[in-house]
Structures are given as C-alpha cells and as structure tokens.
C-alpha cells in the first residue's frame, strides 16, 4: 500500500498503529493523519528508533 492510499484510508488503519504502538496517544496518531514522516518521527521520539528503522517498521505494518 502506498502512502497516498494510507492517508485515504487513515480511519481504518490507525487501529493497527494503536495495536502495534501502545505508547502513541490518539491525539498523536490523529495529528499524523497517515503522513509517513510524522509517523516515523513519533516512533523515533517515543521508541528511540532510527529514522530508517521507523520507516521499515511502518512499511511492514502497512504493506
């Protein structure tokens, strides 16, 4: 799934994020609205991941 599709299906897909990354708040997830750079930044700040790790995990979560 490409990031344009993810942004378009955001309401359905944000549940996957909640399941995988419980430390992210609903407000943080909603603010990101499927933007891959914002989501990667959240994973970096909350989970101490590198930018590359965060993007890989997001790509696996949203194939």
PDBQT receptor file of N, H, CA, C and O in Angstrom, charges set to zero:
ATOM      1  N   UNK A   1       0.854  -1.173   0.000  1.00  0.00    +0.000 N 
ATOM      2  CA  UNK A   1       0.000   0.000   0.000  1.00  0.00    +0.000 C 
ATOM      3  C   UNK A   1       0.899   1.235   0.000  1.00  0.00    +0.000 C 
ATOM      4  O   UNK A   1       1.844   1.312   0.786  1.00  0.00    +0.000 OA
ATOM      5  N   UNK A   2       0.620   2.184  -0.858  1.00  0.00    +0.000 N 
ATOM      6  H   UNK A   2      -0.147   2.121  -1.497  1.00  0.00    +0.000 HD
ATOM      7  CA  UNK A   2       1.447   3.378  -0.867  1.00  0.00    +0.000 C 
ATOM      8  C   UNK A   2       0.889   4.404   0.127  1.00  0.00    +0.000 C 
ATOM      9  O   UNK A   2      -0.226   4.254   0.626  1.00  0.00    +0.000 OA
ATOM     10  N   UNK A   3       1.666   5.427   0.401  1.00  0.00    +0.000 N 
ATOM     11  H   UNK A   3       2.572   5.549  -0.004  1.00  0.00    +0.000 HD
ATOM     12  CA  UNK A   3       1.295   6.377   1.447  1.00  0.00    +0.000 C 
ATOM     13  C   UNK A   3       0.092   7.220   1.066  1.00  0.00    +0.000 C 
ATOM     14  O   UNK A   3      -0.608   7.705   1.955  1.00  0.00    +0.000 OA
ATOM     15  N   UNK A   4      -0.179   7.416  -0.223  1.00  0.00    +0.000 N 
ATOM     16  H   UNK A   4       0.389   7.022  -0.946  1.00  0.00    +0.000 HD
ATOM     17  CA  UNK A   4      -1.402   8.113  -0.616  1.00  0.00    +0.000 C 
ATOM     18  C   UNK A   4      -2.631   7.289  -0.234  1.00  0.00    +0.000 C 
ATOM     19  O   UNK A   4      -3.636   7.839   0.216  1.00  0.00    +0.000 OA
ATOM     20  N   UNK A   5      -2.548   5.976  -0.415  1.00  0.00    +0.000 N 
ATOM     21  H   UNK A   5      -1.731   5.530  -0.781  1.00  0.00    +0.000 HD
ATOM     22  CA  UNK A   5      -3.648   5.088  -0.032  1.00  0.00    +0.000 C 
ATOM     23  C   UNK A   5      -3.810   5.068   1.485  1.00  0.00    +0.000 C 
ATOM     24  O   UNK A   5      -4.931   5.046   1.994  1.00  0.00    +0.000 OA
ATOM     25  N   UNK A   6      -2.704   5.076   2.194  1.00  0.00    +0.000 N 
ATOM     26  H   UNK A   6      -1.794   5.094   1.780  1.00  0.00    +0.000 HD
ATOM     27  CA  UNK A   6      -2.761   5.060   3.655  1.00  0.00    +0.000 C 
ATOM     28  C   UNK A   6      -3.454   6.319   4.162  1.00  0.00    +0.000 C 
ATOM     29  O   UNK A   6      -4.309   6.246   5.044  1.00  0.00    +0.000 OA
ATOM     30  N   UNK A   7      -3.088   7.471   3.611  1.00  0.00    +0.000 N 
ATOM     31  H   UNK A   7      -2.393   7.530   2.894  1.00  0.00    +0.000 HD
ATOM     32  CA  UNK A   7      -3.740   8.709   4.010  1.00  0.00    +0.000 C 
ATOM     33  C   UNK A   7      -5.236   8.659   3.705  1.00  0.00    +0.000 C 
ATOM     34  O   UNK A   7      -6.045   9.155   4.489  1.00  0.00    +0.000 OA
ATOM     35  N   UNK A   8      -5.604   8.067   2.581  1.00  0.00    +0.000 N 
ATOM     36  H   UNK A   8      -4.946   7.664   1.945  1.00  0.00    +0.000 HD
ATOM     37  CA  UNK A   8      -7.002   7.967   2.204  1.00  0.00    +0.000 C 
ATOM     38  C   UNK A   8      -7.801   7.015   3.081  1.00  0.00    +0.000 C 
ATOM     39  O   UNK A   8      -9.004   7.206   3.261  1.00  0.00    +0.000 OA
ATOM     40  N   UNK A   9      -7.160   6.005   3.624  1.00  0.00    +0.000 N 
ATOM     41  H   UNK A   9      -6.183   5.850   3.478  1.00  0.00    +0.000 HD
ATOM     42  CA  UNK A   9      -7.821   5.008   4.480  1.00  0.00    +0.000 C 
ATOM     43  C   UNK A   9      -7.427   5.168   5.941  1.00  0.00    +0.000 C 
ATOM     44  O   UNK A   9      -7.439   4.200   6.701  1.00  0.00    +0.000 OA
ATOM     45  N   UNK A  10      -7.084   6.369   6.328  1.00  0.00    +0.000 N 
ATOM     46  H   UNK A  10      -7.075   7.156   5.710  1.00  0.00    +0.000 HD
ATOM     47  CA  UNK A  10      -6.495   6.600   7.637  1.00  0.00    +0.000 C 
ATOM     48  C   UNK A  10      -7.373   6.127   8.783  1.00  0.00    +0.000 C 
ATOM     49  O   UNK A  10      -6.861   5.525   9.726  1.00  0.00    +0.000 OA
ATOM     50  N   UNK A  11      -8.664   6.375   8.737  1.00  0.00    +0.000 N 
ATOM     51  H   UNK A  11      -9.080   6.864   7.970  1.00  0.00    +0.000 HD
ATOM     52  CA  UNK A  11      -9.543   5.982   9.845  1.00  0.00    +0.000 C 
ATOM     53  C   UNK A  11      -9.487   4.477  10.103  1.00  0.00    +0.000 C 
ATOM     54  O   UNK A  11      -9.507   4.044  11.255  1.00  0.00    +0.000 OA
ATOM     55  N   UNK A  12      -9.418   3.691   9.049  1.00  0.00    +0.000 N 
ATOM     56  H   UNK A  12      -9.402   4.044   8.114  1.00  0.00    +0.000 HD
ATOM     57  CA  UNK A  12      -9.380   2.249   9.211  1.00  0.00    +0.000 C 
ATOM     58  C   UNK A  12      -8.004   1.762   9.682  1.00  0.00    +0.000 C 
ATOM     59  O   UNK A  12      -7.902   0.788  10.427  1.00  0.00    +0.000 OA
ATOM     60  N   UNK A  13      -6.968   2.444   9.244  1.00  0.00    +0.000 N 
ATOM     61  H   UNK A  13      -7.051   3.236   8.639  1.00  0.00    +0.000 HD
ATOM     62  CA  UNK A  13      -5.613   1.951   9.502  1.00  0.00    +0.000 C 
ATOM     63  C   UNK A  13      -5.016   2.406  10.821  1.00  0.00    +0.000 C 
ATOM     64  O   UNK A  13      -4.060   1.796  11.301  1.00  0.00    +0.000 OA
ATOM     65  N   UNK A  14      -5.551   3.457  11.417  1.00  0.00    +0.000 N 
ATOM     66  H   UNK A  14      -6.327   3.952  11.027  1.00  0.00    +0.000 HD
ATOM     67  CA  UNK A  14      -4.946   3.932  12.655  1.00  0.00    +0.000 C 
ATOM     68  C   UNK A  14      -5.128   2.937  13.806  1.00  0.00    +0.000 C 
ATOM     69  O   UNK A  14      -4.384   2.989  14.785  1.00  0.00    +0.000 OA
ATOM     70  N   UNK A  15      -6.092   2.046  13.702  1.00  0.00    +0.000 N 
ATOM     71  H   UNK A  15      -6.697   2.004  12.906  1.00  0.00    +0.000 HD
ATOM     72  CA  UNK A  15      -6.240   0.995  14.703  1.00  0.00    +0.000 C 
ATOM     73  C   UNK A  15      -5.030   0.072  14.732  1.00  0.00    +0.000 C 
ATOM     74  O   UNK A  15      -4.629  -0.399  15.797  1.00  0.00    +0.000 OA
ATOM     75  N   UNK A  16      -4.447  -0.187  13.563  1.00  0.00    +0.000 N 
ATOM     76  H   UNK A  16      -4.772   0.196  12.698  1.00  0.00    +0.000 HD
ATOM     77  CA  UNK A  16      -3.236  -1.005  13.500  1.00  0.00    +0.000 C 
ATOM     78  C   UNK A  16      -2.097  -0.346  14.281  1.00  0.00    +0.000 C 
ATOM     79  O   UNK A  16      -1.332  -1.016  14.974  1.00  0.00    +0.000 OA
ATOM     80  N   UNK A  17      -2.003   0.971  14.156  1.00  0.00    +0.000 N 
ATOM     81  H   UNK A  17      -2.626   1.516  13.594  1.00  0.00    +0.000 HD
ATOM     82  CA  UNK A  17      -0.967   1.694  14.884  1.00  0.00    +0.000 C 
ATOM     83  C   UNK A  17      -1.178   1.581  16.384  1.00  0.00    +0.000 C 
ATOM     84  O   UNK A  17      -0.226   1.377  17.137  1.00  0.00    +0.000 OA
ATOM     85  N   UNK A  18      -2.425   1.715  16.816  1.00  0.00    +0.000 N 
ATOM     86  H   UNK A  18      -3.198   1.881  16.204  1.00  0.00    +0.000 HD
ATOM     87  CA  UNK A  18      -2.720   1.612  18.258  1.00  0.00    +0.000 C 
ATOM     88  C   UNK A  18      -2.330   0.237  18.807  1.00  0.00    +0.000 C 
ATOM     89  O   UNK A  18      -1.783   0.130  19.905  1.00  0.00    +0.000 OA
ATOM     90  N   UNK A  19      -2.617  -0.807  18.032  1.00  0.00    +0.000 N 
ATOM     91  H   UNK A  19      -3.061  -0.719  17.140  1.00  0.00    +0.000 HD
ATOM     92  CA  UNK A  19      -2.270  -2.159  18.472  1.00  0.00    +0.000 C 
ATOM     93  C   UNK A  19      -0.766  -2.353  18.563  1.00  0.00    +0.000 C 
ATOM     94  O   UNK A  19      -0.270  -2.931  19.531  1.00  0.00    +0.000 OA
ATOM     95  N   UNK A  20      -0.040  -1.876  17.569  1.00  0.00    +0.000 N 
ATOM     96  H   UNK A  20      -0.442  -1.407  16.783  1.00  0.00    +0.000 HD
ATOM     97  CA  UNK A  20       1.399  -2.100  17.482  1.00  0.00    +0.000 C 
ATOM     98  C   UNK A  20       2.186  -1.182  18.400  1.00  0.00    +0.000 C 
ATOM     99  O   UNK A  20       3.199  -1.592  18.967  1.00  0.00    +0.000 OA
ATOM    100  N   UNK A  21       1.735   0.049  18.553  1.00  0.00    +0.000 N 
ATOM    101  H   UNK A  21       0.912   0.382  18.093  1.00  0.00    +0.000 HD
ATOM    102  CA  UNK A  21       2.497   1.057  19.302  1.00  0.00    +0.000 C 
ATOM    103  C   UNK A  21       1.602   1.698  20.351  1.00  0.00    +0.000 C 
ATOM    104  O   UNK A  21       1.078   2.794  20.153  1.00  0.00    +0.000 OA
ATOM    105  N   UNK A  22       1.437   1.012  21.453  1.00  0.00    +0.000 N 
ATOM    106  H   UNK A  22       1.863   0.121  21.614  1.00  0.00    +0.000 HD
ATOM    107  CA  UNK A  22       0.532   1.445  22.514  1.00  0.00    +0.000 C 
ATOM    108  C   UNK A  22       0.920   2.734  23.205  1.00  0.00    +0.000 C 
ATOM    109  O   UNK A  22       0.076   3.352  23.854  1.00  0.00    +0.000 OA
ATOM    110  N   UNK A  23       2.159   3.161  23.091  1.00  0.00    +0.000 N 
ATOM    111  H   UNK A  23       2.845   2.659  22.564  1.00  0.00    +0.000 HD
ATOM    112  CA  UNK A  23       2.584   4.398  23.742  1.00  0.00    +0.000 C 
ATOM    113  C   UNK A  23       2.149   5.636  22.971  1.00  0.00    +0.000 C 
ATOM    114  O   UNK A  23       2.180   6.743  23.510  1.00  0.00    +0.000 OA
ATOM    115  N   UNK A  24       1.747   5.463  21.725  1.00  0.00    +0.000 N 
ATOM    116  H   UNK A  24       1.721   4.565  21.287  1.00  0.00    +0.000 HD
ATOM    117  CA  UNK A  24       1.288   6.615  20.949  1.00  0.00    +0.000 C 
ATOM    118  C   UNK A  24      -0.116   6.993  21.399  1.00  0.00    +0.000 C 
ATOM    119  O   UNK A  24      -0.981   6.131  21.551  1.00  0.00    +0.000 OA
ATOM    120  N   UNK A  25      -0.335   8.280  21.611  1.00  0.00    +0.000 N 
ATOM    121  H   UNK A  25       0.368   8.980  21.488  1.00  0.00    +0.000 HD
ATOM    122  CA  UNK A  25      -1.659   8.729  22.036  1.00  0.00    +0.000 C 
ATOM    123  C   UNK A  25      -2.568   8.878  20.821  1.00  0.00    +0.000 C 
ATOM    124  O   UNK A  25      -2.105   8.987  19.685  1.00  0.00    +0.000 OA
ATOM    125  N   UNK A  26      -3.860   8.878  21.085  1.00  0.00    +0.000 N 
ATOM    126  H   UNK A  26      -4.236   8.789  22.007  1.00  0.00    +0.000 HD
ATOM    127  CA  UNK A  26      -4.827   9.080  20.000  1.00  0.00    +0.000 C 
ATOM    128  C   UNK A  26      -4.599  10.430  19.326  1.00  0.00    +0.000 C 
ATOM    129  O   UNK A  26      -4.720  10.546  18.107  1.00  0.00    +0.000 OA
ATOM    130  N   UNK A  27      -4.270  11.445  20.113  1.00  0.00    +0.000 N 
ATOM    131  H   UNK A  27      -4.172  11.351  21.103  1.00  0.00    +0.000 HD
ATOM    132  CA  UNK A  27      -4.019  12.766  19.538  1.00  0.00    +0.000 C 
ATOM    133  C   UNK A  27      -2.809  12.757  18.615  1.00  0.00    +0.000 C 
ATOM    134  O   UNK A  27      -2.841  13.373  17.550  1.00  0.00    +0.000 OA
ATOM    135  N   UNK A  28      -1.748  12.070  19.007  1.00  0.00    +0.000 N 
ATOM    136  H   UNK A  28      -1.722  11.569  19.872  1.00  0.00    +0.000 HD
ATOM    137  CA  UNK A  28      -0.550  11.987  18.169  1.00  0.00    +0.000 C 
ATOM    138  C   UNK A  28      -0.852  11.263  16.856  1.00  0.00    +0.000 C 
ATOM    139  O   UNK A  28      -0.439  11.699  15.782  1.00  0.00    +0.000 OA
ATOM    140  N   UNK A  29      -1.572  10.164  16.963  1.00  0.00    +0.000 N 
ATOM    141  H   UNK A  29      -1.908   9.810  17.836  1.00  0.00    +0.000 HD
ATOM    142  CA  UNK A  29      -1.920   9.387  15.771  1.00  0.00    +0.000 C 
ATOM    143  C   UNK A  29      -2.818  10.215  14.854  1.00  0.00    +0.000 C 
ATOM    144  O   UNK A  29      -2.621  10.240  13.640  1.00  0.00    +0.000 OA
ATOM    145  N   UNK A  30      -3.794  10.884  15.436  1.00  0.00    +0.000 N 
ATOM    146  H   UNK A  30      -3.954  10.864  16.423  1.00  0.00    +0.000 HD
ATOM    147  CA  UNK A  30      -4.716  11.684  14.628  1.00  0.00    +0.000 C 
ATOM    148  C   UNK A  30      -3.998  12.858  13.968  1.00  0.00    +0.000 C 
ATOM    149  O   UNK A  30      -4.283  13.189  12.817  1.00  0.00    +0.000 OA
ATOM    150  N   UNK A  31      -3.087  13.477  14.672  1.00  0.00    +0.000 N 
ATOM    151  H   UNK A  31      -2.855  13.208  15.607  1.00  0.00    +0.000 HD
ATOM    152  CA  UNK A  31      -2.348  14.612  14.123  1.00  0.00    +0.000 C 
ATOM    153  C   UNK A  31      -1.482  14.190  12.927  1.00  0.00    +0.000 C 
ATOM    154  O   UNK A  31      -1.329  14.953  11.974  1.00  0.00    +0.000 OA
ATOM    155  N   UNK A  32      -0.922  12.987  12.977  1.00  0.00    +0.000 N 
ATOM    156  H   UNK A  32      -1.047  12.367  13.752  1.00  0.00    +0.000 HD
ATOM    157  CA  UNK A  32      -0.063  12.500  11.895  1.00  0.00    +0.000 C 
ATOM    158  C   UNK A  32      -0.862  12.254  10.618  1.00  0.00    +0.000 C 
ATOM    159  O   UNK A  32      -0.332  12.432   9.521  1.00  0.00    +0.000 OA
ATOM    160  N   UNK A  33      -2.121  11.851  10.739  1.00  0.00    +0.000 N 
ATOM    161  H   UNK A  33      -2.551  11.706  11.630  1.00  0.00    +0.000 HD
ATOM    162  CA  UNK A  33      -3.014  11.632   9.592  1.00  0.00    +0.000 C 
ATOM    163  C   UNK A  33      -2.389  10.837   8.457  1.00  0.00    +0.000 C 
ATOM    164  O   UNK A  33      -2.640  11.135   7.289  1.00  0.00    +0.000 OA
ATOM    165  N   UNK A  34      -1.588   9.842   8.770  1.00  0.00    +0.000 N 
ATOM    166  H   UNK A  34      -1.384   9.599   9.718  1.00  0.00    +0.000 HD
ATOM    167  CA  UNK A  34      -1.030   8.983   7.732  1.00  0.00    +0.000 C 
ATOM    168  C   UNK A  34       0.220   9.522   7.072  1.00  0.00    +0.000 C 
ATOM    169  O   UNK A  34       0.720   8.918   6.123  1.00  0.00    +0.000 OA
ATOM    170  N   UNK A  35       0.735  10.632   7.544  1.00  0.00    +0.000 N 
ATOM    171  H   UNK A  35       0.329  11.123   8.315  1.00  0.00    +0.000 HD
ATOM    172  CA  UNK A  35       1.956  11.194   6.976  1.00  0.00    +0.000 C 
ATOM    173  C   UNK A  35       3.146  10.375   7.447  1.00  0.00    +0.000 C 
ATOM    174  O   UNK A  35       3.414  10.305   8.646  1.00  0.00    +0.000 OA
ATOM    175  N   UNK A  36       3.865   9.754   6.512  1.00  0.00    +0.000 N 
ATOM    176  H   UNK A  36       3.647   9.811   5.538  1.00  0.00    +0.000 HD
ATOM    177  CA  UNK A  36       4.938   8.830   6.894  1.00  0.00    +0.000 C 
ATOM    178  C   UNK A  36       6.059   9.517   7.663  1.00  0.00    +0.000 C 
ATOM    179  O   UNK A  36       6.630   8.912   8.571  1.00  0.00    +0.000 OA
ATOM    180  N   UNK A  37       6.390  10.748   7.335  1.00  0.00    +0.000 N 
ATOM    181  H   UNK A  37       5.927  11.240   6.598  1.00  0.00    +0.000 HD
ATOM    182  CA  UNK A  37       7.466  11.439   8.047  1.00  0.00    +0.000 C 
ATOM    183  C   UNK A  37       7.055  11.745   9.486  1.00  0.00    +0.000 C 
ATOM    184  O   UNK A  37       7.857  11.596  10.408  1.00  0.00    +0.000 OA
ATOM    185  N   UNK A  38       5.817  12.170   9.678  1.00  0.00    +0.000 N 
ATOM    186  H   UNK A  38       5.165  12.292   8.930  1.00  0.00    +0.000 HD
ATOM    187  CA  UNK A  38       5.344  12.445  11.035  1.00  0.00    +0.000 C 
ATOM    188  C   UNK A  38       5.264  11.173  11.865  1.00  0.00    +0.000 C 
ATOM    189  O   UNK A  38       5.628  11.168  13.041  1.00  0.00    +0.000 OA
ATOM    190  N   UNK A  39       4.786  10.091  11.248  1.00  0.00    +0.000 N 
ATOM    191  H   UNK A  39       4.490  10.095  10.292  1.00  0.00    +0.000 HD
ATOM    192  CA  UNK A  39       4.703   8.821  11.968  1.00  0.00    +0.000 C 
ATOM    193  C   UNK A  39       6.091   8.310  12.331  1.00  0.00    +0.000 C 
ATOM    194  O   UNK A  39       6.310   7.833  13.444  1.00  0.00    +0.000 OA
ATOM    195  N   UNK A  40       7.020   8.410  11.402  1.00  0.00    +0.000 N 
ATOM    196  H   UNK A  40       6.843   8.798  10.497  1.00  0.00    +0.000 HD
ATOM    197  CA  UNK A  40       8.392   7.978  11.689  1.00  0.00    +0.000 C 
ATOM    198  C   UNK A  40       8.983   8.815  12.820  1.00  0.00    +0.000 C 
ATOM    199  O   UNK A  40       9.685   8.287  13.682  1.00  0.00    +0.000 OA
ATOM    200  N   UNK A  41       8.702  10.105  12.819  1.00  0.00    +0.000 N 
ATOM    201  H   UNK A  41       8.131  10.533  12.118  1.00  0.00    +0.000 HD
ATOM    202  CA  UNK A  41       9.181  10.965  13.895  1.00  0.00    +0.000 C 
ATOM    203  C   UNK A  41       8.612  10.577  15.237  1.00  0.00    +0.000 C 
ATOM    204  O   UNK A  41       9.318  10.623  16.245  1.00  0.00    +0.000 OA
ATOM    205  N   UNK A  42       7.358  10.197  15.272  1.00  0.00    +0.000 N 
ATOM    206  H   UNK A  42       6.785  10.159  14.454  1.00  0.00    +0.000 HD
ATOM    207  CA  UNK A  42       6.750   9.733  16.519  1.00  0.00    +0.000 C 
ATOM    208  C   UNK A  42       7.436   8.468  17.025  1.00  0.00    +0.000 C 
ATOM    209  O   UNK A  42       7.722   8.344  18.216  1.00  0.00    +0.000 OA
ATOM    210  N   UNK A  43       7.699   7.532  16.116  1.00  0.00    +0.000 N 
ATOM    211  H   UNK A  43       7.466   7.633  15.149  1.00  0.00    +0.000 HD
ATOM    212  CA  UNK A  43       8.367   6.290  16.522  1.00  0.00    +0.000 C 
ATOM    213  C   UNK A  43       9.792   6.577  17.006  1.00  0.00    +0.000 C 
ATOM    214  O   UNK A  43      10.284   5.918  17.921  1.00  0.00    +0.000 OA
ATOM    215  N   UNK A  44      10.436   7.543  16.398  1.00  0.00    +0.000 N 
ATOM    216  H   UNK A  44      10.036   8.078  15.654  1.00  0.00    +0.000 HD
ATOM    217  CA  UNK A  44      11.779   7.906  16.822  1.00  0.00    +0.000 C 
ATOM    218  C   UNK A  44      11.738   8.481  18.237  1.00  0.00    +0.000 C 
ATOM    219  O   UNK A  44      12.537   8.089  19.088  1.00  0.00    +0.000 OA
ATOM    220  N   UNK A  45      10.826   9.397  18.491  1.00  0.00    +0.000 N 
ATOM    221  H   UNK A  45      10.177   9.716  17.800  1.00  0.00    +0.000 HD
ATOM    222  CA  UNK A  45      10.804  10.051  19.792  1.00  0.00    +0.000 C 
ATOM    223  C   UNK A  45      10.260   9.148  20.903  1.00  0.00    +0.000 C 
ATOM    224  O   UNK A  45      10.776   9.179  22.021  1.00  0.00    +0.000 OA
ATOM    225  N   UNK A  46       9.249   8.361  20.624  1.00  0.00    +0.000 N 
ATOM    226  H   UNK A  46       8.831   8.336  19.716  1.00  0.00    +0.000 HD
ATOM    227  CA  UNK A  46       8.627   7.523  21.664  1.00  0.00    +0.000 C 
ATOM    228  C   UNK A  46       9.367   6.212  21.905  1.00  0.00    +0.000 C 
ATOM    229  O   UNK A  46       9.385   5.703  23.025  1.00  0.00    +0.000 OA
ATOM    230  N   UNK A  47       9.976   5.665  20.854  1.00  0.00    +0.000 N 
ATOM    231  H   UNK A  47       9.961   6.079  19.943  1.00  0.00    +0.000 HD
ATOM    232  CA  UNK A  47      10.567   4.337  20.965  1.00  0.00    +0.000 C 
ATOM    233  C   UNK A  47      12.069   4.312  20.738  1.00  0.00    +0.000 C 
ATOM    234  O   UNK A  47      12.677   3.243  20.794  1.00  0.00    +0.000 OA
ATOM    235  N   UNK A  48      12.688   5.468  20.481  1.00  0.00    +0.000 N 
ATOM    236  H   UNK A  48      12.195   6.337  20.436  1.00  0.00    +0.000 HD
ATOM    237  CA  UNK A  48      14.132   5.535  20.303  1.00  0.00    +0.000 C 
ATOM    238  C   UNK A  48      14.632   4.843  19.045  1.00  0.00    +0.000 C 
ATOM    239  O   UNK A  48      15.763   4.359  19.006  1.00  0.00    +0.000 OA
ATOM    240  N   UNK A  49      13.809   4.797  18.040  1.00  0.00    +0.000 N 
ATOM    241  H   UNK A  49      12.890   5.191  18.072  1.00  0.00    +0.000 HD
ATOM    242  CA  UNK A  49      14.200   4.141  16.787  1.00  0.00    +0.000 C 
ATOM    243  C   UNK A  49      14.923   5.144  15.891  1.00  0.00    +0.000 C 
ATOM    244  O   UNK A  49      14.730   6.354  16.002  1.00  0.00    +0.000 OA
ATOM    245  N   UNK A  50      15.757   4.614  15.006  1.00  0.00    +0.000 N 
ATOM    246  H   UNK A  50      15.915   3.630  14.915  1.00  0.00    +0.000 HD
ATOM    247  CA  UNK A  50      16.365   5.479  14.000  1.00  0.00    +0.000 C 
ATOM    248  C   UNK A  50      15.310   5.759  12.930  1.00  0.00    +0.000 C 
ATOM    249  O   UNK A  50      14.282   5.085  12.864  1.00  0.00    +0.000 OA
ATOM    250  N   UNK A  51      15.576   6.750  12.106  1.00  0.00    +0.000 N 
ATOM    251  H   UNK A  51      16.411   7.297  12.159  1.00  0.00    +0.000 HD
ATOM    252  CA  UNK A  51      14.644   7.091  11.034  1.00  0.00    +0.000 C 
ATOM    253  C   UNK A  51      14.439   5.902  10.107  1.00  0.00    +0.000 C 
ATOM    254  O   UNK A  51      13.315   5.619   9.690  1.00  0.00    +0.000 OA
ATOM    255  N   UNK A  52      15.527   5.207   9.783  1.00  0.00    +0.000 N 
ATOM    256  H   UNK A  52      16.439   5.437  10.122  1.00  0.00    +0.000 HD
ATOM    257  CA  UNK A  52      15.436   4.049   8.891  1.00  0.00    +0.000 C 
ATOM    258  C   UNK A  52      14.625   2.925   9.520  1.00  0.00    +0.000 C 
ATOM    259  O   UNK A  52      13.797   2.309   8.850  1.00  0.00    +0.000 OA
ATOM    260  N   UNK A  53      14.858   2.652  10.807  1.00  0.00    +0.000 N 
ATOM    261  H   UNK A  53      15.531   3.152  11.352  1.00  0.00    +0.000 HD
ATOM    262  CA  UNK A  53      14.100   1.608  11.498  1.00  0.00    +0.000 C 
ATOM    263  C   UNK A  53      12.612   1.947  11.510  1.00  0.00    +0.000 C 
ATOM    264  O   UNK A  53      11.767   1.087  11.261  1.00  0.00    +0.000 OA
ATOM    265  N   UNK A  54      12.308   3.195  11.798  1.00  0.00    +0.000 N 
ATOM    266  H   UNK A  54      12.995   3.893  11.999  1.00  0.00    +0.000 HD
ATOM    267  CA  UNK A  54      10.906   3.618  11.858  1.00  0.00    +0.000 C 
ATOM    268  C   UNK A  54      10.226   3.445  10.508  1.00  0.00    +0.000 C 
ATOM    269  O   UNK A  54       9.100   2.952  10.440  1.00  0.00    +0.000 OA
ATOM    270  N   UNK A  55      10.895   3.844   9.436  1.00  0.00    +0.000 N 
ATOM    271  H   UNK A  55      11.809   4.245   9.491  1.00  0.00    +0.000 HD
ATOM    272  CA  UNK A  55      10.298   3.687   8.103  1.00  0.00    +0.000 C 
ATOM    273  C   UNK A  55      10.139   2.220   7.731  1.00  0.00    +0.000 C 
ATOM    274  O   UNK A  55       9.137   1.852   7.117  1.00  0.00    +0.000 OA
ATOM    275  N   UNK A  56      11.096   1.375   8.082  1.00  0.00    +0.000 N 
ATOM    276  H   UNK A  56      11.910   1.673   8.581  1.00  0.00    +0.000 HD
ATOM    277  CA  UNK A  56      10.976  -0.067   7.804  1.00  0.00    +0.000 C 
ATOM    278  C   UNK A  56       9.778  -0.654   8.544  1.00  0.00    +0.000 C 
ATOM    279  O   UNK A  56       9.005  -1.420   7.969  1.00  0.00    +0.000 OA
ATOM    280  N   UNK A  57       9.623  -0.297   9.811  1.00  0.00    +0.000 N 
ATOM    281  H   UNK A  57      10.251   0.325  10.278  1.00  0.00    +0.000 HD
ATOM    282  CA  UNK A  57       8.506  -0.834  10.583  1.00  0.00    +0.000 C 
ATOM    283  C   UNK A  57       7.164  -0.373  10.018  1.00  0.00    +0.000 C 
ATOM    284  O   UNK A  57       6.214  -1.152   9.945  1.00  0.00    +0.000 OA
ATOM    285  N   UNK A  58       7.093   0.886   9.622  1.00  0.00    +0.000 N 
ATOM    286  H   UNK A  58       7.865   1.519   9.681  1.00  0.00    +0.000 HD
ATOM    287  CA  UNK A  58       5.847   1.381   9.032  1.00  0.00    +0.000 C 
ATOM    288  C   UNK A  58       5.554   0.698   7.712  1.00  0.00    +0.000 C 
ATOM    289  O   UNK A  58       4.397   0.401   7.415  1.00  0.00    +0.000 OA
ATOM    290  N   UNK A  59       6.583   0.442   6.912  1.00  0.00    +0.000 N 
ATOM    291  H   UNK A  59       7.523   0.683   7.153  1.00  0.00    +0.000 HD
ATOM    292  CA  UNK A  59       6.385  -0.269   5.651  1.00  0.00    +0.000 C 
ATOM    293  C   UNK A  59       5.902  -1.699   5.882  1.00  0.00    +0.000 C 
ATOM    294  O   UNK A  59       5.111  -2.219   5.096  1.00  0.00    +0.000 OA
ATOM    295  N   UNK A  60       6.368  -2.333   6.947  1.00  0.00    +0.000 N 
ATOM    296  H   UNK A  60       7.011  -1.911   7.586  1.00  0.00    +0.000 HD
ATOM    297  CA  UNK A  60       5.896  -3.696   7.277  1.00  0.00    +0.000 C 
ATOM    298  C   UNK A  60       4.458  -3.665   7.804  1.00  0.00    +0.000 C 
ATOM    299  O   UNK A  60       3.660  -4.557   7.515  1.00  0.00    +0.000 OA
ATOM    300  N   UNK A  61       4.146  -2.636   8.574  1.00  0.00    +0.000 N 
ATOM    301  H   UNK A  61       4.794  -1.912   8.809  1.00  0.00    +0.000 HD
ATOM    302  CA  UNK A  61       2.805  -2.530   9.155  1.00  0.00    +0.000 C 
ATOM    303  C   UNK A  61       1.761  -2.228   8.087  1.00  0.00    +0.000 C 
ATOM    304  O   UNK A  61       0.632  -2.713   8.149  1.00  0.00    +0.000 OA
ATOM    305  N   UNK A  62       2.159  -1.413   7.102  1.00  0.00    +0.000 N 
ATOM    306  H   UNK A  62       3.076  -1.019   7.052  1.00  0.00    +0.000 HD
ATOM    307  CA  UNK A  62       1.242  -1.033   6.017  1.00  0.00    +0.000 C 
ATOM    308  C   UNK A  62       1.807  -1.475   4.673  1.00  0.00    +0.000 C 
ATOM    309  O   UNK A  62       2.281  -0.647   3.896  1.00  0.00    +0.000 OA
ATOM    310  N   UNK A  63       1.760  -2.783   4.396  1.00  0.00    +0.000 N 
ATOM    311  H   UNK A  63       1.375  -3.456   5.028  1.00  0.00    +0.000 HD
ATOM    312  CA  UNK A  63       2.361  -3.293   3.142  1.00  0.00    +0.000 C 
ATOM    313  C   UNK A  63       1.622  -2.831   1.893  1.00  0.00    +0.000 C 
ATOM    314  O   UNK A  63       2.014  -3.180   0.780  1.00  0.00    +0.000 OA
TER     315      UNK A  63
